[in-house]
Amino acid sequence: MRVYANLVQIPTLVLDSRRRPIRSLTHHKFFIRIDGGPRFHVSNVRIEGDDPIALAALLDVKTIPPGELTKMADAMGGLAPNSLHRVDSVSVYALNCQLVRTVADEPTTPAVLEKSVTLALSTLNGGHNEHGKERCRERWNLLDAVSAITRNLAEQPARRVILVFTGGLDEGSKTTWGSVSQVAQARGVAIFASVPAGKGVAPVQNTLSGAIVGWRPTAAVKELNSLCETTGGIILETSSSSLDAQLRELVSLVRARYILEFPRPAAGAGMHNLDVSIENVSAFIRPAGSSFPLRDPALKNDPNTILPDPSAAPVVGPKGRDESKNSQ
């Protein structure tokens, strides 16, 4: 007997106007619309919690203030064992004109995390000559690096997350912002970015009450902000004095995501426009991933396979395919 795996899971960031997680929402509150089709309730929701995380940290050393860079190893090490656990996998990338990678093949501990950062930065520093000039065989830029990391994470059996420490400026990558976003969405990789304080986002206030009703990205990181939000992440701001707290906040945001579960729709291959809404709740909602695996024709035609009930499949609309997902 063969049984189809017919459950789709979408990690979804749900924040209030101050960018803090909204908790205690039940599945009755969540609605999904696919490609403009009719709304439907999710089957179940739960908090991500201690699900294994595959985390890749990219250090864009050209734009990270020296005060942050010198504290990075200690700050990453401080994530274990409370924020990151031994079953989580962490890889560290350092980017200048080169891209170097260190992967911890050991359980995630403070010592292992510190070693990964130190090794990545020291290896990258080996790409400079005695006069301090860059010595690069192949020049890497920000978007090309994020694209490569996304593909490396694609096969990890965990919740896939990239944290980019950067100023947000790309200097001539071969790939584009839109193509990186599509690759990340197709592979369920959420991208978060940490930029220097004062250069990321500004609060949007109600003109009458003065209450914060949202956040607006600065012009310098507009494209980076779009990349993060279309993949299920956000931009954070940090400084050397708050680096430890910022890293812990990032992981807490990931672990506070809702996992939305619903039957696989009878949809074709490719990207789908996934709209998530919450009844009677004003929230910042960003799902990670908007593609669904195809059914294996061989299994479908096998008489020993128990097929899912087609009446339970969500109805997919005629529009929105191959667009970046959005949510409100």
N, C-alpha and C positions, 0 to 999 in steps of 0.2 A: 504494500500500500504506500502510495506517495501522497503527500499533502502539500499544497502550495503555501508558501509564506506570503500572506496577503495583507499584511499590516504595514502601513506607511507611518513612519515616525518623523516628525519635524521639530527640532529644537527651536524654541521661539523666545526671543527676548521681549519681556513685557515690563516697561518702566513707567513711573509717574512723571509729573512735570519737573521734578528735581533729579530725574535720572536715577531713581532708586527702584528696586524691584517691587512690583505689586504682588502680594502673596495671597494665598487662600482662595484662589479662583477655581471654580468647579468646571467640569466639562460642559455643563449646561450653558455656561456663559460664552463659550467660544463658537464662532461660526467660521467656515471656510468657503471661499468661492474660487473655482478653478477655471481659468480662461473665460471669465465673465459668465459662467454658468450659475445655476440656482444655488443659494446658500444652503449649507447643511451643517448640522452639529457634528463635532468630533465625537468619536466613540469613547475616548478616555483622555484624561490629562494627568500628568504627574510632574513633580519637580525633578529636575535632572539629578540633583543631589550628588552622590558619590559615583556616578557612572564613570568608567575609565575615560580619561582625556588624553588625546594626542596633541600636545602643544608644541608649536614651533615658534621660537622667538628670533626675530630678525633685528639685528643691531646695525642701523645705518650710521656708521661712525662719523661720517662727514657732517652730520647734522645734529648729533647728540652732544649737548654741552659737556665739557670735560668733567665737571663735577658729578654728572650722572654716570658717565662711563666708568669712572673709578670706583663707583659704588655698586655697579651692576652685578658683579659676582656675588657679593654679600646679600644683595636684595633678592636675587634669584634663589640663593641658598635658603633664605628665610621663608620660602614658600612651603618647604617640607618640614615636618610631616602633616601640618594642619590644613593647608590649602591644597597642596599636591600630595598624592599618596604614592606608595611604592609601586602600585600597579599602573600608574600614569606614565606615559612615555613623553620625554622632552628632548627636543633637538634645538641646538643653538646655531644660528647663522650670523656671520659678521660680514658686512658689506662696505667696501670702499670703492676701488675700481675692480677689485676682486671679490669673489663670493666664496667664503669658506664655511664648512659645516662640521659640527661635532655632534655626535649622537651618543647618548648614554645607553649602553647595552646592559647596564646594571639597574637594580631597583632604584627608584627616585628617592634620594636622600639629600640632605643639605650639602654634604661633601661632594656628591656626584654633580649636583647642579652648579656649585661654585667652580668645580673643575671644568665643566663643559664651557662656561662663559670664559674663564681664564684661557683655556686652550684655544678657543675660537679667536679671541682677540690677539693672543700672542702669535698664532699662525698668520693672521692677517697682517700684523706688523712686520712679519718676515718678508712681505711684498714691497718693502721700501729699501732703497739703497742708502749708502752712507751719507748722501747729500739730502736725504729726506724726500726725494722725488719718487713718485709712484712708479713701480716697475710691474706692468701688467701685460700678460700675454693676451688676454681676452677681456675687454672692458665690460663690466656688469653695471647695469643701472637698476633703479628701484623696482620698476614694474616687471622687468625681466626676472629679477630675483624673486619677487612675490609669486609670479607665475610658476617658476620652477619649484618653489617650496610647496605651492598648492598641489602640484602634480605628485610630489614626493609623499605628501600626506594622504593622497587619494585612497590608498589601499590599507590604511591603518584601521583596525577594527575597534574604533573608539570615537568619541565625540571630537571632531577635528577643529582645531582653533589655531589661528596665526595671530601673534602679537607683534606689531611692527613699531619699533622705536625709530622715529624719523621726523624730518621737518616737512615731509609731504611733497618735496620737489623731485620730479623725474627729469633726468638729463639726457633723453634721447633713446629710450628703450625701443626695441623692435616691436614689442607688443603694445596694445592699447589698454586704456582703463576699462573700456567695455568688454574686451575679450577676456581680461583677467577676471572680471566680475562673473562672466558666463561660466568660465572654467570652475570658479569657486562654487557657484550655485549648483552646477551639475554634479559636483563631488561632495556637496554638503560641508564645505569648509567655511567657517565663520571667521571674518577678518576684523580684528580690533587694532586700533592704532593709538600710540601714545606720542604726543607732540609736546614741545616745550610750552610751559605755562604762558598764557596770554596769546598763543598763536593758533588755537584750535577752534573753540566754539564760544559763542557769546549768548547769554540768556535773552530770551524774548519775553518782555513783561507786558501785562495788561495795562493799558494807558490810564485806566481809572483806578484800579485797585493796587497796581504795582506788583501783583503776584506773577511769578514766573509761569508762563504757559507753554514754553517750548525752548528750543535751542537752535541757534543759527550758526552755521560754519563760517569761518572767516574766508576771504577770497583766496588766501594762500593754500588752504586745504580743502577747497570745495570739491575737487575731483576725488581726493582721498576720502573725504567724508562720504561721498556717493558710493565709492567702492565698499566701504565698511558697511553702510546701511543696507545696500542691496544684497549683501552676503550674510546678514544677520548680526552684524557687530556695530560698534560705535567708536567715535574718537574720544579718547580721554586726554587730559592734560596732566603733566607732572613736572616736578623739579627735583633736584638732588635731595632736598630736605624732605620730600614726601614720596620718594621712589618706593620704599618698602610698602607703604600703605597703598600706593597706586597699584602695585602688582597684586597685592592681596585683594583689592577691590575688583580687579579684572577677573580673577579666578572665582570670586564670590558671585559676580554677575553671570559667569558661565554656569556655575552650579545652581543658580537660582532660576535658570531658564525653565520654561514649561516644555515638556515633551508632549506634543499633540499627536494623537493616534487616530487613524481612520482607515477604512478599507481602501485598497489600491483601486484607483479609478480605471475605467476602461478607456484609457487614453493612448495616443500614439507615442512614438519615440520623440525625444527632444525636450526642450525647456517648456515650462508652463507658467503662466501668470497666476501666482498664488496670492490671494487676498485673505488676510486673517483679520477678523474683527471680534470685539468683545461687547456683549450686550450691556448697555447702560453704564459703561466704564470708559472714561477718557484716558487713553494710554498711548504710549509710544511703543509700537509693536513691530518687531523685525524678525521674521522667520529665516532659518538657514536652510537653503536647498529647495529647489523647485522642479526636480526631475524625478521620474518614477521608472523603476526597472521594468523591462518588457517581460512578458511571460514566455517561457521557453516552449516553442511550438512542439518539440518532441514530447515534453511532459504533458502538454495540453491534449495531445492526441493519444496518450497512453491510457488504456482502459483501467489501469490500476491507480490512476491519479484521481484524487478527490478534488474536484474543482470548486472554487468559491461560488457562493450564491450571487449571480449577476444582479439580482434586484437590490443587493446591499451596496453595490458600487456607486460612488458619487457620480453625478452627471457633470460632464465637462462641457463648457461653453464653446462656441465656434470661433471666438476671438481671443487674442492675447498670447497665442503661441509664439515661442521664441522671443518674448519680450523679457526684460528684467522684471523680477517680481516686485510688487509694492504692497504695502499694508498700511492700514490706518486704524 
